[in-house]
Structure formats: C-alpha cells, structure tokens
C-alpha cells in the first residue's frame, strides 16, 4: 500500500471512530457482567462497591468519548 491509501484508511478510521466504539462496546460488556455480579442475591458489600466503581468509570469514559470528536 502506498502512503495515499494509508492516509485514506486513517481518515476512514478517524471519521467512523472505530477504535473508541469498539472499546466502548467491550467496556459495556464488562459493565453488564459486573452488574450481574452485583445484583446476584449472594452478592457481598464489596462486590456492590466494585460494581459502583466500574459504573463510575463508565461514566468518565463516556464523558471523554462524547467530549471528543472530529476537529475541523
């Protein structure tokens, strides 16, 4: 591939924000698993605290994602 094709590929990846979307998808799956762990009838207070920590991180991550975008 020549440099022009590399630039076009980079522009496509940047325009659709593929990597951040994949990271958000994976983090969403982790949050779902943690939610299931915390809502289990046998869950301890430590597990519930861990779930709150993970969900708080999801809030921060989503804020960073929504605050960034294509700079023109």
N, C-alpha and C positions, 0 to 999 in steps of 0.2 A: 504494500500500500504506500502510496506517496503521501506527502505532507498535506495535500489538499483534501484527500479522503480522510485523513486523521482529523483535520480541522472540522470537516462536516460531521463526522461521528461525534466529536466532542461537543459540537453545537447541538446535536440531537439529544445527547445525554443530558446536557445542561438545560435544554428547553423543556424536556419532559421530567426533569429532576428524578431520574430513575433510581439512583442510589439512595437518596433520602427517603423515597417512597418505600423501597424495599426494607430499609432499616425500620421505618415506622410500622410496616406490616409485621416484621419479626418481633418488634417490641410489643405490638398489640397482642400477639400470640403469647408472649411471656406474661403480659398483664392478665390475660384470660386464665392462664394456668395458675397464677398467684391468686386470682380472685376465687377460683375453685378451691384452692388450698385454704384460704381464709374463711370461706363460708362452709367448710366441712363441719359437721356437728361436733367433731372431736378436736377442733382447732384450739390451740392454746393462745394466750395473750401475745406471746412472742410471734407467733405466726401472723396474727392480725396486725401487729405493729410492722412486721416485714412487708405485708401487703400494702399498708398505708405508705410506706417508704417507696415501694415500687410505683404505686399510682402517683405519688408526688413527683417522682422522676419523670413519669409520662407527661405530666402537666408541663414541666420545664422543657422537655424535649419537643413537645408540640408547640410551645411558645416560640422556641428558637426556629422551628421549621416554618411556622406561619409568619414570623418576622423577617425571614429571608426570602429572596426571590430574584427574578431576573433584573439585573441592574442595566438600565439603558442609558 
